Amino acid sequence: MIVEYLSWFCLIAGGLLGIVGGIGIHRFPDFYSRLHAAGTTDTLCAALFLLGLGLQAGFTLASFKLFLIFAFIFFTSPTASHSLANAAMLGGLQPKVDDNA
């Protein structure tokens, strides 16, 4: 019973974090801050979803596959975000500077 509640908590928290990340992508002013919002929430959102699904599956081959998917996302998502930011910087896209700060 506790495992089921914990899995549903992870699934709901992952969904809410995905919504917050989407709002951050929409509201932030420039490419770099949007990329940060997307990269940070994407990894944690996927981790919570996969943890919740793994708890639902129990200790089976399916949960091992979910762990492998998480390991792939854990290493590739930050690398992809860094590559996008680096390409944007080399392409001449400058961060937006707030003059009120």
ABEGO torsion letter per residue (X at the ends): XAAAAAAAAAAAAAAAAAAAAAAAAAABABAAAAAAAAAAAAAAAAAAAAAAAAAAAEBBAAAAAAAAAAAAAAAAAAAAAAAAAAAAAAAGBBBBBBAAX
